[in-house]
Amino acid sequence: MYKVVAIGANQVSANMAFDGKIITFQTYEEAELFLKESQQKVFLPDNYKLIIKKE
């Protein structure tokens, strides 16, 4: 299982969630596609980046 996480410069992390449930993916490729789409649609502060974490 994989999840997309926003990591701040101060190492604070935030899981991507929908309706209070953390979004997880079966494959790395699914998570990567979600990450790329999110980078185009979601505005994060400059000190945050999105990464993929394996559970």
C-alpha angles and dihedrals in degrees: 000000000000134000135190114238132187111223122195127212087253089056094252109147132203125192119225108246141173121206089351094305120115111241113236133181132209094218137035089235092058091050091047092052090050090048092052093047091047092052088058096046107029121071111215126181113264091252092062130078132182120240136174117240126193116223 
